[in-house]
């Protein structure tokens, strides 16, 4: 506590008491302000924080000593000067136009077209009934420092204020330059309470484009009814500016947050094949997205016109990628283009090729994109490739090769094993689908009049030989049977999916048994096709193999399960549950919670980049003919499957404990630290996740109880209630009447809601995202689509299958072009950028809040996160945990909080940032 106060300077209360102290009744006193230097904080009292990658900073050489006169109430107030230190982040890479504009701004700054700031007091002037304001101060030496190559440059400005000014609670900024600049922080020096910090992290637009003055608030949080009189008007004005009026086409420089339907996924102007239904509304319920206001298409007034790559999609200016993040994302796109260049050219010569052997797949990692498939010489002779590509091929072949996925790093053939297939259900890309089997056989919930009998084709005789002498009932009673059930997800769409060119799918169910050594193994796979009548053989069951033929059939069945799993993982668990359903809460937070609100400050790092990554997904991933449609089994029906899942989505089951209980993977147990006990002890996602969940919940509880010691404060907080209400009634309007929405009346309610949101944005997303390339980068391990059904003995293809089962298997997988396109995308999605902020980290960790107790609590949270990382490392070395430790077994590190940049299969960023 004392340390945090030392870091931040005195609190407002201490400031007020200091003014009445006998020491300060002297006519003058001396203050020597100093900026915070986190590296000097005592390491034994603070958790080690990862050093921010700040680069060089242009330092202020002058050392300012302020003489501040303070007068008693009887004396006439006089004026004195205070100083602002303003940190501006430079663009490291500038194009020609930006460089010219920067030089013009440097010249015109000298003649008054400068950056002007004004301090706004927390107090009201009794004469004007408005907030007290300082004189205007301008940033000094802008032209002199315009050519500095440092990442961050500090400027100063001086202000004149009365000795009865009070304490500044806001600063207004006017940018009279021609171009925007990124304002990181402002620190005010010279007041009695010590340095005052104003975190900003926002783009300051030119006055010619946005005439309104920008408002930057001090880091001290205020509930709405505690807002100082001098700041009340600004608080409301800033929120009004962020909401906009719901009209017009948004400019890229706007900072307006509003809602719209998903009516921009299709492009009917380019043909009927690219028409897609609108998601959101009574017909197809779906969450809302950020409004862009673009004009409708020419052929359909209800479909919004599209902006195609590489043109930027609108998101509010401060939501756009920062420079290092954009570099990482752009490099990933470049790799994707190059990786797909040769396969695309191949398909222009001949029909899209199949992999001819497993060696062809291996060549993607060893020989690069030429693939050694026999056409490279023909292509290179006939087509003059761009010099850039040739240069990469000659001098930097690394960019033309795929990294070896981690699934191949320890055991190249692990993907063939049943135990690895089962392990990935609890410790792979998608550990969220597996459920405890509570009754056997499983039963469908679909309408039997439409989809046929609800009964499964699974029988006891299918699984009994694999239960180690147990009966099925014994296995159920002892929590030994588990299921991954995609029957009801896929069956309603199978007729349409299987009618698509080059797509063939089943609706699968997979039964797993927990063996005596604690590991899972698959014991049966049910494959269902649409019911075609009383004599239809729509359901088929395969069991572990006993000979060569059944071995290959079993491999095909597992591949179809993985294809089902890849679609549900991407469309439901990943996109819907962590991207789409969070967007309304983020939009509402910016619209309804002031930057001064303590809950906004808590949520801020967990909202970073989510709006822009969702916009990029609408542009190139989930759109008509985008990556998801091109590379995954559901094809053009992908987003309809996502929307069907939204009908069953419930916010009250999104917390980790609630989700584990819903799936039967845990049972309530008040004696356990998190109130639940796992029924499958070796469940890496569940066991590590509960550690992260507990740390988040503990910190959120401390934070909430600090600001809301009783329920009346929750109920009377208008901004908080408006945020939650708008998230539901506007952002999730199609489900607003559901009775399961949690109420927001008590501190416990708020702790649960906030912990769930932070969990989803950080750990839940990380667990689902950053293993996509490490596991999916080897397509046979996890094919995103299948192109052939499994032949039965009566099928004409069965003879071909028997003659060359490997060829049949490879021809069932995605084609070369589909595979390389998919690999390029999941490569980018699995990559951490250098500017990533991980759980337990924040920008300006010591000054993000002006509340010392809260800063201290955050340091404790950071320390707990580091302890969790050590525990995860210990678990990955425990040989009794077969799902994360063993010969050739990948450790489970997806919930290990920290990571280096790149593809690491670990790391928990604060937000859905990729």
N, C-alpha and C positions, 0 to 999 in steps of 0.2 A: 504493500500500500504506500509506504513512505517513498519507496523507489519510484513508483509510478508518478507520484506527485512531483518528485524531483525532476523527472523527465519532462513532464508537461507544463511545469510552472504551477502557480497557485490556482485554486479553483475560484469561481466567481464569489462564493461566500467568503473565502479567505481574503479576496480582494476588498470586499466591502468592509470587513472587520479591520483590515490594515489601514483603511482611510481614517478610521476613528482612533487609531492608536496614538499615544502621546508622541512617539518617535516621528510620526508623519505630520504632526502639527507644526513642525519647523517650516520655514518658508521654502526650503529647497531640500532635496535629497538626491542621492546618486544611485543610479541603476546601471549595471553593466549587463545588458541582455546577451544571451548566447543561444545559438541554435542547437537543437538536439543532435547528439552524435551517438547513435545506438551502439557503435562498435566499442564505446568506452563503458557501457553498462556492465556491471559485475556479472560474470558468467556463472558464478555459483548461485546467483539468485534468479537468473533468467534462463528460460529454455533457449537453447541454441537455435537461432533463426537463420534460414538459408539467406546468404547475402544476396541482395537485389542486384541484378545485372545493370548497374547504372552507367557504366562507361565513364568517360572523362567528364568533369564538370568544370565549367568556367567559374572560377572562384571570385568572390568579392574580397579584395585585398584590404579595403579600409576596415578599421575596427572602430565601431561607433560607441561612444559613451554619451548617454543621454542625461541632461540636466532637466528634470521635470518639476516645475513649481507646483506646489499643492497649497491651496488656501483654505482657510476655514470658511464657514458659511457666511460670516460677516464681511469677509474681504471680497473685493471685486475680482471675479475670475479673469485670468489673463490667458493669452494664447501661448502654446508651446508646440514644438515639432516632434513627430514620431516618424518612424521609417518602416517601409514595407520591403521585405526581400521576396521577390517574385521569381519562382522557378518555372522556366519555360522549356519544354522538351522539343528539341530540333528534329526535323526530318533528316535522316542520314543520307537517304538517296532522293535526289530531286531531279525532275525532268527539266528540260530547257525552259519551258513556260514558267514553272515554279521558281527556278533560279532567277529569271528576269524579274518576276513579280517581287521576289525578295529584295533584289537590289533597288527596285523602284520604291518599295516601302522604306528602305534604309535612307534613301535620299529625301523622300517627302516627310519622314519623321522629324527632320530638322526644322521644317517649316510649319509644324503644328498638326500635321496629320499623324497623330501618335496614339499611344495607348494610355487612356486616362482611367484612374481609379478614384473611388470616393468611399470613405469609411462611413458606415451607418451605425449609430449607437443603439444599444438595447433600450435606451431611455427616450422618452418623449420630451420635446421642448414645450414647456408650459405655455409659451407665447404663441407658437404656431400650431400646436396640437399635432405636430408631425414629428417623426424621428429626427433626432439630432444628427447632423452630417458634418463631416470635416470639409476642409477645402479640397479642391481637386488636386491629385498628384499624378504626375506622368512618369512612365518608365524612362529612366535615364540610360543614355549610351546605347540605345537600340542600334543606331547606325554604326557605331564603333564596334559593336559585338556581332554584327550581322554575318560576318565571314568566319566566325568561330566554328570549328568542326566538332565541338563537344556535343555529346548527346543531350546534356542539360546545360542551360545557361542561366545564371542568376542575374536579375536586374534589380535595381532599387527604385523606390519612389518615396518622396517625403510629403507629409501632410501637416497642416496646421489645425490644431483643435483647441477648444477651451479647456481650462483645468476642471470644469464641471461637465465635461463631455460624457463621462461615464466610460463604459467598456464597449468597444466595437463588437457587434454581433453579426455583421454582414459587410460585404464590400461589393460595390457595383463596378463593373468593368465596361468600358467603351473602347472598341477596337476601331480606330479611324484609318487603319491601314487598308490596303486593297485585298489582302488575303487573310485567311484564318491562321491562328496559331494555337498550339496545345498548351494550356495553362495547367501546370501540375499542382503547385501549392503556393500559398502566400503566407508569410510569417510576419506579423506586426511586432515591432520592437519599440520599447520606450514607455509602455504603460507600467504602472506600479506592480501589477500582478505578474510581470514577466512576459515572455513571448506568448503570443496568441496565434494559434494555427488555424488556417483556412484551407483544408484539403479541397481540391477542385477536380482535377483529372477530367478536363472537358475542353472541347474545342471552342475558342472564342471567335465567332463569326464577324466579318467586317460589317461595320455599321451600315454601309450602303446596301447590304443584302438583308440584314436583320437590325432594324433601327433601335429595337428595345435594348436597354442596358442589361447586361448579364448580371445575375445575382449569385454571389458566392457566400455561403454561410459559414460561420465559425464551427469548429469541431465539437462544441458543447451541445449535447442533445437536449431537446425539450419536447415533452408531450404537448399536444395542442393547447390545452388549457393552462400550461405553464409558460407559454411563449411570452417573452418580455414585450411590453407595449410597443417598443420601437421596432419590433420585427414582425408584428402580426400582419400588417398590410403586405409586406414583402413575401411572407410565407404563402399567403393566398394568391398573390400575383404570380409567383413562380409556378405553382401548381396549375393555375389557369393557363399559363403559357404552354406547359407541357401537354395539356389535354387537347389543345386546339379546338376547333369548332366543328370537326367532322366533315368539312368540305374541302374540295380542291385536290389537285394532284400534288403529292408531296415532293419537295426538292430534296436533293441529297444532303443539303446543309441544314434541313429542318431538324428540330428536336421535339417532334410531336408523336405522342403515343396514342394509338386508337385501335379499334377492332374491325375485323372483316371476316367474311366466310372464306373457306378454301375454294375459291372460284377461279383460281389462276393456274391450275395444274394442266389443263388442256389447252389446245391451240386449234380451235375449229377453223380458223382462217386458212390453215394449211391442209385441211382435209378431214373428212368424217372419222378417219381412223385415229385422229388425235383429239377427238372430242372426249371429255371426261365429265362425269357428274360433279355438281357442286357438293362439297362436304360441309355440313353445318346446316341446321334448320330441321324442320319436322320430318322431312323425307329421309335424310341421312344425317343423323346427329353426329356432331364432331366439335372439338374445341375451336375457339376463334384464334385467328392469327393477327399479326400486325397489319394495319391498314396502310396501303400505299396510295390509294385514290386514282390509280391508273384508269384510263378510259376503257370502255368495253371493246370487245372485238367487233369486227364488221359484221360477222355472220351470226353472232349470238350476244344480245345485249346483256345477258346475265353472266357472261364469262368475261373476266378481266383480261385485257391485253397483256401479253408477256414481254418481259425483258430478257433476252437471251445472252448467254455468255459470249464475250467477256464483259459486256456492259453491266454496271453495278445495279443491284436491286436496292430499293429504298429500305433502310432502317434508320431510326433516329441517329444523328451524326455520332453521338458518343458511344453508340453500340457497335460501330464498325471496327473491324480488326485494327489493332495497332500495327506498326510497321514490321516488327520482327515476326508477329503472328502471320501477317499477310505474306511475308517472304517465305515462311515455312509452307503455307497453304499453296502459294503460287508454284513453289518448287515441286510440291506434290503433284500439282496439275501438269507441270512440264514433264515429270517422270511418266505420268499417265499417258500423255500424248505420245511420248517416244516409245513407251512400252507397247502401245497399240498401233504404232505406225506400220510396222512390217506386217503384222497379222491383217490389218485393214487392207493393205496393198495386196496381200495374198488373196483375200476374198474377192478382190476386183479381177484377178486372173482366173480363179477357180471358185467353186462353191466353198463356203467356210469349212475349214478342214477339221477333222477329228485328230486327237492325239493318237499316234500309231503305236506307241509303247510308253511305258512308264519312264523310259530314258528320255523321251521327248519332253515330258514334264520336268524332269531333272535338269534338262538343258536350259530351262528358263533361268535357273540360278547360276549355272556354271558357264554358259556361253552367251548369255544375254538374249536380246530380243530377236536375233536372226533365227534362233530356234533350231537350226540345222534340220529343217524339215524338207529340204530338197528344192525349195524355190528361191533361196536367197540370191544365188548367182543370176538367175533369170531376172529377178526384180532389180538388182543393182545395175545390171546391164541396160535395162530398158527405161529405168526411171532415174532422172537426175535428182538425187535426194538433196535437200537443203544442206548448205555448207555447215550449218550449226550441228545438224544431226551427224554428218560425216565426221566433224571434229570430235564430237562426243564419242563416236564409235572408235576413232583412232586414238584419242588421247585420254579419254575419261570413260572407259567402258563401264565403270561402276554404275553410272546413271542408266545404262541400257540393260543392266541385269536386275533381277529381283533379289532382294535379300533372302537368305535361307530362312524359312519360317522356323520358329522355335520347336514346333512339333517334330521337325526332322533333326534337330540339333543334337539330341542325345541318343535317339533310337529311330533310325530311318523307317523301320517297319512297325513302329508302335501302333500306328493307326489301324493296322490289320487285326490287332488283338481285341477280343471281346471286353477284357477288363479295362482297356483304354477307352473303348467306345462308351462303357458305363461310367468311367471316371469323369469323362467330359460332361456328363449330365449333372455332376455336382461341383465340378472344378474347372469347367471349360468356359466357352464363350457365353453359353446360356444356361446358368444354373437355376433359372426361375420357373422352368416348366415342370420339373419333377414334383410329384405328389406322393404322399403315402397312400397305398391302396387300402381302402377301408372295407370293401366288399368285392367278392369275385363271383362271376365275371363282371367287368364294368358294363354300364348301361348308358346309352345315348340319351341326351335331353332334347334331341331334335323331334319335330313333329313326324310320327310314324306314317301318317297319311301322305306326307310329301316325300320323306326320305327312307321309307321302308322300316322294317322291324328295328326296335331299339336294342334288341339283344346282340351281344357280341358273339363272334364265332370262336372266341377263346374258351377252351374247356379245361377242366382239371387235368385231364390226361396230357395236355400240352406242356404243363409246367411241373407236374408232380415228379418226373424223373430228375429234376434239377434242384430239388429243395433239400438235399442232404438228409433224406429220411423223414422230413416233417410232412404233415398233412397241410393242405392249403389253409385250412382253418387255423391250425397252429401257427403257420407263417403269418397269417393276418393278425392274430392275437398278439404275437411277439414283435410286431412292427418290422417284419422282414421283407414285405413286398411293397414295391414302389412302381409308379407308372408315369410315363410321359405320353399324354393322350392328346392327339391332334385330330381325332375323328370328327368332332363337331365343328372344329375351326374350318377344315378344308372341304368336307363333304358337300355343303351347299354350293360350292364353287367349282367342283370337279368337272362337271359336264362342260362348263365354259373353258376352264383351264386346259383340259385335254383336247379341246377343239382347236387350240392355238397351234400354230406351226412350230414343231420342235419342242413341245412341252408335254410331258407325261407325268402324272402324279397319282399317288394314292392318298387316302386319309389314314394315317398310321396310329397305331397304339403299340407301345413297347413296355413289356413287363420286366422289372429288375428284381433280383433277389439279393439280399444282404447276406453274404457268406460268413461262415464262422470266423474268418480272419478280419472281418469288418469291411471288406471291399464289396462293391456291387458287381453283379454280372447279369447280362441280359438272358432271359430264359424263354421269351416268346415275342414275336412281332406279328401283329395283325395288320393286314393291308386291305383296305376297303375301297370299292368303287361304287358309283351311284347304283341304287337298286333299280333293276330293269324288269321286275316281274317276279311271280311266284317261283319260277324255276331258275331265277338269276343266281349265278355264282359270283356274287358281288364281294364276298369276304373270303379272305385267304389267310391262313396262319402258317408262319414258318418258325422253326425251333432250331437251336444250335446244331451245327452240322455233324454228320457221322461219316461222310465220305467226300470225295473230290467234288462231285456234282452239287451236293447240298452245301459245300463250303462256298462255292461261287454264288449260288442262289442266296445264301445268307449274307454274303457281302453286298449283293445288289439290294437286299432288303434293308440292310443297315444304311446304305447310301440313300435310299428313299426316305428313311427316317431322318437322316441328317439334312436332306433337302427340305423336308417339312419343317424341321427345327430351325433352319436358316431363315425361312420366311417368317415364322412366328417371332423369332428373336428380333429380326430387323423391324418388322412392321408393328408388332404389338409391344413387346417388352422394351425395346430400345427406342424406336421413334415415338410411339404413342405415349408410353408411360413416363419417359424422361425428357422428351423434347416437346411434343405437342401439348400435353396437359399442363406443363409448367408455364408455357408462354402466357396464358391469361393472368396468372398470378404475377408475372413480371410486369406486364402492361399495366395492371391495376396498381402495382406498387409505385411505379413512376407517376401515375396519374393521381393517386390519392394520398400517398405518404410523402410528406415534405422530406427534403434531404436532412432536415434537423431532427426528424423523428427517430427515436432510438431503434425502432423495428426496421426502418429503412437502412440505417447504418449496419444493423446485424445482417440483413439480407443482401446488401450491396455486392460483396464479393461473390455471392452465389448466383448472381444474375449476369455475370460478365460474359459477353459474346454469344449468349443463347439466342437472342433475336436475330443476329446476323447469320449464325450457322443454320438456323431454321429457314431463313430467307434463301440462303444458298442451296439448301435441300430442295425447296420448292422450285428453284431454278434448274437444278441439274440431277437431282437424285430421285425424288418422288413424283416428278412431273411425267406427263405422257411421253413415252419413249425414252425416259430417263434411265439412269443406271439400275434402279430397282426393277423397273419393268423389263429391262433388257436382260438382266442377269439372274433374276430370281424366278422360282417356279410360278407364282401367281400371275406374272406378266401384267397385262393391262388391268387386271382385277385386284392388284396389290393393295391400293388404297381403300378399296371397298372392304377387303378383309380387315384392314386396320379400323375402318369405321364400324364394322360389325362387332369388333372387340370392344370398342368404346361404349357400346350399349351396356356391356357388363362391367365396365370400369367403375370402381368406387374409390373415392378419396380416402374413406375411413379404413381401407385395407392396404394402403400404400406404405405405411410404416413397416420396417423390417419385422418386428415382432408380430404384427397383425397379419402380414403376408405369410410368414412361416406357419402361423396357426391355421390360416385359411387353407393352406395346402397340406395340412397335416404333418408338416415336417418338424413341428414343435408343439408342445402342449403347455398351457399356462402352469406356472410354478412360482408362487410368490417367494420361495426360498432362494431362487436363483437371482443373480445380480440384475438381470434384465427382465425378470418376471416370466421367463419362458425357459423350457428345457428342450433341447434338440432330441428327436427320437432316433435320428441317425447321427451318431457322435462324430464320425469322420465326414463331415459336410463342410468343406473348407469355406465356401461362400457364406454359409450360415454362421459358422463359429467365428470367423474373422469379422464378418459383418456386425455381429452383436457387440463386439468390442468397439467398433467405430460408432455404431448407433448409440451405445451407452455414453461415449465421450461427447458426442453431439448433444444428446439429451441433457446431460449434466451441465454443460456450458450454457445451453439455451435456458435451462431452468434458473441457473444463477442470474443470468442476464434479465430474464423476464421478471423474476421476483424483486430484482433491484429497482425496476421502474414501476412495477405493479404489485405493491405489497398486499392489496386487497382487490376483490372483484369489481368494486364500484369504479375503480379507475379504468378497468377494461371496458366496462359497459359505457362509460362516459367519454371514451376516446373516439371522437367522431372520425378522425382520419383512419384509425385502425378498423373501425366497424365498416366504413365505406370501402376500404381496400378489400376486406374479406367478402363483403356483400357484392361488390362489383365483379370480383373474381368468379363468383358463383353465378350471379344473375345475368351477367353480360358475357364474361369469358367462357363460361360453361353453361350458356343459356339453355341448351337442349336438355340438360339434366338438372336444371335449377329447382324443379319440384320434387326431386328425390328426397326421401326422408332420412337417408343415411348421412347427409352432410353433417359434419360435427358442428355443434353450436360454438359460439365464441362469447362466453360470459364470464369465465374464470381464468386465473393464471394457468391452471392445469390445461384448459382448452387451448390456450395460446401456445403453451410449451409443446403440446402434441402436434398442432398444426405446423408450427415453425420447424420443429425437429424433422417432421415428415418432408417438408419442402427442401430443407438443407440436405437430408439424406438422399433424396431423389436426385438433386442437382450434383451432388458430389460422389458419394460412394456407390450408389446404385448405378449411375451412369458409367462410372469408371469400370465397374465389374462387367458391364455389358459391352463396352466399347473397345477397350485397349487390347483385347485378345483377338480381335477380328483377323488381323493379318498373321499373328503368331500361330493360330490354329487354322484359319481359313485360307491362308496364303498357299497351302498345299491342297489343291482342289479335291483330290480323291479322299482326303480326310473329312472334308465338309463341303460337298458340292452344293452350290446355291440353287441349282436346278437339275432336273433329270429329263432326258429326252426319249427314254424308252421304258416301257413297262417290263416287268419280269415275265419271261415266257413260261407258259405251262406246257405240259407234255403234248397237248393236242394242238398247240400253236405251230404254224409253219416255221416260225423263227426258232423253234426249239432246237432243230437240227443244227442251225448255224451256231447257236449258243454252245451246244455240246462240242462242236468242232473246234471253236476258238473262243472259250469263255472270256479270255483277257480282252480280245477285240470287242466282244459284245459289251463288256463292262466299260471300256474306254469310250465306246460310241454312245453309251448311256449318259456319260458325264457331259458337262458343258463343252462346246466346241472350243477350239484354240482362241478364237476372237472373244467369245463370251468369257472364257476363263481369264484371259489376260486383262480384259476390261474390268472384270470383277476384282482381280488381284491388285490392279493399279488403284482402284478406289479404296479398298480396305487398307492398303498400304498408307494412303493419306489419312484415313480416318483413325488409324492406330498410332499416329505420330504425335508425340508431345512437342510443342513449340518451345523455344528458349525462354519466352516470357510467361510460361505457365505459372500460375499460383496454386500451390497445393494446400490441402486441408491443414489448418494450423498456421498458415501464412496469410499476411495481408499487406497491401501497399501501406506505407507509412505505419508500421506496426505499433509504434509508440504514440502516435498522434492521431490515429483514425477517429478516436473518440476523445472528447475533453473530459471524460469521467474517469478518474483514477481507479476506482474500484473495478470498473468494467475492463480497463486495460490490463489490470492485474489478473482478472479472471481469464482473459484471453491468453495471457502467458501461461497460466496453469493448464488451459486447454491444449495449447501447443505442446507442453511438456508431456501431457497424457498421450497425445497422438504419437510422439516419438517413442514412448514406452510401448505403445501398441505395435509399432513397427518392429521393435526388438522381439516382442512375443511372437509375431508372425514369423520372423526369422527362426526362432526356436522351434516352432511347430513344423516348419519345413525341413527340419533336421531330425524329426521324431520318427523312427522307423516303424512305430506302431500305427502311424497314420498313412495307410496305403494309398490314399487318394492324392497325396502331396509329397510323398517321399518313397524312394525305391529306385532300383536299377532302371535308368532311362526315363524315370517319371519326372515330369516338369513340376517344379515347386509352384505352389499357389501364391502368387505375389500381386494379384490384381487389386487387392485392398491394402497392400503395403503403401503407406501414404506418399512417400517421396519418389522422385524419379529424375534421371537425367533426360535431356532432350532426345527425341528420336523414338524408335519403336522398341519399347522395353518390356512390354507385358506387365507393367506395374505402374503405380502412381495414381493418386486420387486428387485430381484438380478440384478446386472449390466449386466449379460450375460446369454446365453443359457447354463446353467451349469448342467442341469439334464434332 
